[in-house]
Amino acid sequence: MTNIDQYKVHQEPFYQAQGDEVALYEAAYAARLPVMVKGPTGCGKSRFIEYMAWKLNKPLITVACNEDMTASDLVGRYLLDANGTRWLDGPLTTAARIGAICYLDEIVEARQDTTVVIHPLTDHRRTLPLDKKGELIQAHPDFQLVISYNPGYQNLMKDLKQSTKQRFVGFDFEYPSATVETEILAKETGMDIGVSAKLVKIGATARNLKGHGLDEGISTRLLVYAATLIKAGVEPRAACRMALVRPITDDADIRDTLDHAIDAVFA
Amino acid sequence: MINTPLDTYWQELDCGFPRVAEVFPDCMNAALAVLSPEGVTAYIAQARFLGKMGRGAEPILIFLEEWPEVSRHAGEDALPFVMEFIRKMSKSPNSKAITPFLQSLPATARRLHTQALLRDYLVIAHDLMERTTGSVHGIHQTFPSPGLPEMFKHIPELLAHLSLGGLKNWVDYGVLYYNDNPDRQVEYFSLQSADSRAVLQRERHGVLLVDNERKLSLYLRGMWQDEDMLIPYSVAFEEQTKPVPYYDKLGIRMPDVYDDASGITGLDRYRALLAHMAGHRRWTTTIIADNMSPFQRMAVECLEDCRVEYLAMQEYPGLRRLFMALHPIPTEDACDHTKESGVRHRLAMLSRAILDVNHPYKNTQLIEFKDKFFSLMKQGDGSTQEIAELAISFVARTRLQSDNLPTTYFTDTVVEYRDDNRQMWQFIEEGDEEEAFDEQRKIEPGEELKGLPPRHYHEWDYNNQSYRPDWVSVYEGLHPKGNPADIDRLLEKHAGLAKQLKKMLDLLKPQDKVRIRYQEEGSELDLDVALRSLIDYKSGSSPDVRINMSHRNDGRSIAVMVLLDLSASLNEKAAGSDQTILELSQEAVSLLGWAVEKLGDPFAIAGFHSNTRHDVRYMHIKGYSEDWNDEVKGRLAGMKASYSTRMGAAMRHAAHYLEQQTADKKLMLILTDGEPADIDSKDGRILIEDAGRAVQELDQKGIYAYCINLDPKADEYVKDIFGKQYTIIDKVTELPMKLPQLFISLTK
């Protein structure tokens, strides 16, 4: 039998609410409505789901989607063993059986035909047919499906079908406001408010450049990385270059501008 | 006693010009102070030569006056080289250039500073003389160099912006292109022609705004959430009035180039300027100018500048390093208050004191106002109005009788990264001293441009292995329309061929997901194979271990640009056919367009021809976002051929569209019937080499250029342009069949 405990979130994850999203999620879960969280990368989507799983005391199964993922990676497949073949449940099937929150991270990365398998689970049927095995799973009453989705890719190929989109209630995440983000950095890493505010300022500079050579601004996650490095004794400018600038761009002009911003902020 | 040696020198000089006699004693005194005894002897001897040269009094006069100054910079032993050059000029038809040469010599020596550089400079000048002298009609050494005296007249300006290497390139360019046109040569060397200035701009030292426009826009946007046009103005050709940066509703005006200064790079100087202006744009409000005197306005501007910089530094403390380095430090008692007005000086000191905690000033009033400024800023951001009140009281408190003196103390009072603050003032009455320049320059809204403005492309010149900047103008327009039914008729005519093509196309069509069976490792178990293996295993024979299967993406991502040469030669009849090459091309391209449309690859079609470098026409037939519809077919049906083939420019222009496609592979098919040529290009190699260069540029952009050449004699040049990426179709009549097939095999 599956060990449910391994999927439980035991420690309270730090999550700074930006609005009434916690209450709204609780309402959605009470009705077992499938949830979609949207927002730029590293703004706290996964952390929010983790926090909610902890708050509701439900197991959480996370699947990171990629473009090579097939339906059988989600649902399950036959494997070989000494006596022949054996069926192995995929993460989605497991979640439906044990009543977990199944979190499909970056769902647009998965191929479109893959996403179709979640359809029967996300409407009134709440079933998962395993066609290869010839089994129809009735989802556990506690089961809920959550997907995350980054609309910032701006790629025609990487968008959800309407038939998929219209099965979810949605939460829109943004990078937190400067004060909230400063607080998050300070709480998450123990960094003092002054340096945190400076990091947030550099983050804002990069976010202003989104669409002008940057696909995505500096995420809260990267800011946390930078703060962690500074906290560990790395020289702030070097830490910022390493954690904030080098990962996000190869464009020399942008790199130069951001490096200058770092120098201007950390004088 | 003093007169005796002078008289001796005068006798040695043996000069009859009365004008020389007047200045000789003064010159000699200057020379004796600088030159060694041998130097003086040589000085007199060479002056004597110049006096006897038969060019009037001018050369000897200038020489006598200027040489002591020159020798201070370049050393007196530079004289033989200089004289050698003068002798050469006097022996050639260029003796008229001697006077401007001598005239420019002190400025040149001052700028170059060392003898070695001066000698290099003489080599360049000599080279220019040799190459531009007297070959106009093939009669050796008869006509003087038109450009030489012009260059001497402009040499101070040139050296202010160019290193000697840059000067050499600039001279080479002029010699190369204007050697056979004396009038144009004079224009070039007197810095009047556009390309003379363009080459000067290219060769100059310092950080150019055009090269860094994107960085600076990103800076403005990223750090100041501001955006505007960055418009360069030239500082090279305005010696008298130095323009000051400013911004208005049309954009931000900045110098076209900044050299590094006080340890700050040119780029950072631009950033300091932008930070200052962004500060104004964010924090400055307009105030009414009418009630203030000019002094009061100056003070308000200065303190407001300080305020926005203070606020900007609160935001980005790192700016302080730039401002501190660039702000001048006026010396406290440098200004003599009895003789000159010290208003600017006082304000510059106050501004420095506000910026720099460790300022050297002791003046109590200055320090009092500095403290007042900071106590004002402690209460918040302050406002332009509050600053104005502070500034007015500063003017009132520090007023001196001498402030109205006509001479003003200027040294160290100009802060270069500050704009002229014109946006700060609102004038209720149009005064009699200010003229409202802005009023007449309104842009009428709704006035639309007719046709697209030309795009300029460089052209490669293999002779001196460099690009000619902005050499070719490409005008883009829609191709005139014809009757789309003609194209449909052509397709019907080739229905048999189309059927054949269709079969090939179906094979090419992307399947997207392809199953690969018999894999040892794969994403999924292939149940059929697995069971067979298991049976084998159970029955004792060795099982096949390749029981998995996986998938492969078989997508197709190719963007295509078909570039058609529409030069006049296409109107000729193809060998062995009644049709012209143009008609055959039309059929071929129609079939190709139909085929590519079936495949679903993004593709575009354009034609080009040229009538000199000033008029390259690029005619849009189909764009990437357009479907293969009647509109497009109409344009294709209307294809007309005329003029010549300037291929490089057309390829560069087409590439800028293809470049923006997101496909993995980018293919540019160029259909042409002859070598690149144009009527203004005498040297046939130039356009071939340029096209070859364009292919290399495309390659760097990830574009694969492929040429389909209909010229049976193309072997001679096409390899030089396209390397191995070409096909020659000898039988032009087969083109409609060959072209789509070629495309299919290229993209398989």
Interface residues (C-beta under 8 A of the other chain):
Chain A: D68 T70 S72 D73 R77 Y78 L79 L80 G84 T85 K201 T205 A206 N208 L209 H212 G213 D253 I254 D256 T257 L258 H260 A261 D263 A264 V265 F266 A267
Chain B: R214 K215 S217 L218 Y219 R221 G222 M223 Q225 L267 D268 R271 E315 Y316 P317 G318 L319 R320 R321 S523 E524 L525 L527 A530 L534 I547 H551
